[in-house]
Structures are given as C-alpha cells and as structure tokens.
Amino acid sequence: MTIPDDILCHSIRTRLNGFSRIPPPEGEWRQAAVAVVVAGSPETGEASVIVTLRPSGLNRHGGQYALPGGRLDPGETIDQAALRELHEELGLELGAERILGHLDPFATRSGFIMSPVVVWAGANVTLHPDPGEVAETFHLPFSELDSPDIPRLLDSEHGDQPVLSAYFPTLGHYMYAPTAAVIYQFREVAIHGRATRVAHFDQPRFAWK
C-alpha cells in the first residue's frame, strides 16, 4: 500500500468509525493524547506510521520509542491535544479534517490515560522535529506492522497480564507497550477491521517513568 491512496484513507476511516472504544478506567488519572500518524515513507512511499525516539536526557520516558503526544492542556479535547503535540514535536500542522478516528484509551503505569488519535498526513510529509523532545524519527511501514511475529508476549514480573512487545526491522529493536500496544491495535482495527483489545497488557518496568 502506497500513499497517496484515497481508498486506503477511506477504509481506515470506515473501520475506525465502526469500532466501539472501551470506556477509560475510573479513578484519578492524568489525561494525555497521542497521534498515530499515517504517512508515506520518504524512501518508498509505502503507507507507514510515524514514531519518534525521545532524547535520553528527558526526565520522563527518556530514550524510549513513542508516538507524538503529551498531556492535555486545560480545556483541550484529545483531538486538539494530539494535533497540537504533533505540531510542537514534529512541526507537522494538520487540521481536524485529517483525523480518521480513535483507538482504545490505555492506562499507563506512569499514571496517564493515553488516548490514541489516528491522523492522515498523506504523501511527501516534511518533518521538523523539536530536538528538545525528539532525537530521531522513523516511518514504520505497514508491511512491518503486519508481521506474524507481532505481538510478542512476555511474562510480567509486576502484574498478572503479559507485557506486549513488537520487533520492527526499521528500528532494529523491540518496542514495548504502551506504544507497541497502540500500534498493534491500529494494525488490527484500522488495517484488518478486527476489534482487538490491548488495554489489559502490562508494560515493562522501564516504561513506568
């Protein structure tokens, strides 16, 4: 699948619109939004998801793979926060009409409810990463997302549910929940139309802070 592709955009939007999100868990949680950005790979044009590597010196989640995003400002919706963070982190300014839908909220071990917003960026995307928040950017092609080896589940040392991880050749590393869980659910729901749930998976200890 390459971008631009109106059929792909329409199919993702249709599948997400038909997906019933689970309600967020009750309790005192901080709210955050992340953008699952669908864009063309700059090398091949293949449909891909943009991920970032956070600088190692950051106090929160330093040196970890992430989706563009962050906590909601007062009065913001998750859509507004996702688009704002996308602009601040990657210099990518997209309007609300580019939002294709939403995935399940994910309660992180760091105390946030993370709400994924799927955004269509299209072809020939130029990124201008903020070096204070982004060390490197990657385009994970749909062909890698569709690997039969995803997900890999590992026993958790701190909970009853397994830790979800995924290996991506583009990164040369495993990625772990919560980011890997969101990308896996994107594959299942938006690409294949399967109502797969991921909010129950645990996260490795290093992702708790």
N, C-alpha and C positions, 0 to 999 in steps of 0.2 A: 504494500500500500504506500503510495507516494502522495505528497501534498504539493500543489492544491488538489483537493478531491472533494467535490461537493457531496458526493454520495457518502463518503466516509463521515463527513461532518454531520450530515443528516442522520445517519444511522446511529452515531454516538449520542446525539441529542435525543433521538427517539427512545433508545434503550434507557438512558438516564431518566427521561420523563416517565417511563413506565416502571421505574424502580422505586419501591417504598422504603424510605430510610427508617432505621430504628430510632427511637427517641433517645436523647442523651441521658446518661445516668443522673439520678438526683444527687443533690449534695452541693457543697461549696467548691465550685471549680472555677478556675480562670478560663476565659474563652479565647480561642485562637482560630485562625483560618489559614489554610494552605492552598496554593494554586497548583492543580495538576494541569500543566500547560502542554497542549498537543501542538507540535510544530514540526516542520520539515527539517530533517537532518541537513546541516550545511554541506556535508560531503556527498550524500547520496540522494537527498530529497525524500528519503523514507519517513513515513509518519513516526514520530518519536515523542517521548515525554522528557521535559527538561528537568534535570536535577542539579543541585549545587553541592559543593564541598565547602563546609564552613571553615573559616580560619581556625587554626589550632589554638590560638591565644584567647578565644572568646570564653567568657565565664560560663555560658550556657551552651551545651551541645557543641563545644569546640572540636574541630577535626572530624565531625560526623557528616554523612550524606543527608541531604534534606531537600524538601520541596520549598519553593519560595513561600514565605508566610511569616506570621507572627501574631501577637496578641491583638485583640480588638481594642481600638480606642473608644472612649466613652461615646455612646450614641451610634456607633457603627454597626452595620449588619455584617454577616460573614462575607457576603459578596463584595461589599465596599472594602473590607479589610484585605481580602485576597488580592483585589486589583491594586490597592494602594501599596501593599507589600511587594507585589510584582514589579511595580514601577520603581519603588525605592531600592530594591535589591538588584534588579536586572535592567533597569532603565527601559522597561517594556510597558508602554502605555496602551491599554486596551479598554474598550468601553463595555458596558454591561451587556450589550447585544452579543458579545463574544462568549458569554457564559453558556455552557451547554447543559449543565446540571450539577448534581451533588451526589456525594457518596456518604456512607455512614459516618457519624461522629465517632471519634476514637478517644477514649480516656487514657491519657498518658501517665506514666509513673511519676512524671515531674509536676503533676497537678493541673494539667490543662485538659479541656475538651477541645480537641483538634477537629475542625470541620473542613473537609476537602471540597473545593470548588473546582470543577473541570472547566477549563478555558481553552478556546480555539484561537491559536495565534497564526496558523497558516504557514505559508512558504516564505523563504527569504527573510527570516527574522534576524534582526541585528540586536545583539545584547550589549549592554554597557554595565557590567557588574560593579557594584559598590565594593571596593576592596576591603572595607571595614566589616562587611558581612559575608562576602563570597570570595573564597580562594580560587575556585575553579568551577566551570560549568560543563555539563555533559548532556548529550542527547541520547537517551536510551531508546533504540528502535523497537518498534512493535514486534519484530521478529525475535528479539531477545526477551521481551516480556512474555512471549508465548512459549518459552522453553518448557518442556515437560518436567524439568527438574525444579521448577518453581511451583509451590513453595517447598523449602526445606524446613522441617520442624525439629527443634531441639528441646530436650527436657529442660525445664526451668528449675533453677536452684532456689527460687524465691516464691513460687506460686504453683497452682495446680495445672495451669494451662501451658502448652508448649510455647517456645519462642519461635517466631516466624522469621525466616531469612530467605534471601534470594541472591544468586550469583549472576552478575552481569559482565560479560566479556569486555564491554566498553569501559567499565570501571577497573576490571582486573581484580575485583574484591567482592566479598559478600556484603550485602546491605541487610540491615535488620529492621524489625518493627520499632517504631510505628511507621516509618517512611516506607519500608518494604511492604508492609501490610496494606497501606493505601494504594500503592502501585499494583499490587496483586489484585486487590478488589477492583481497581479500574480495569484491569485486563478482563476479569471475569464478567463484570457488569457491562462496561461500555463497549468492549470488543466482542464478547461472546453472548451477552444477554443472559448470563447466569446470575441469579440472586445469591451470590456467595457472601457470607458474613465473615468479618475479620476482627471485630472489636474485642473479641474474647482473648485474642492471642497476647501473650506476655512479651515483654521487652527485655533485652539484656541489661545487666546492671549498669554498664557504662552509659546507657541511653537515659538513665533516670535523671540526669542533671545536665 
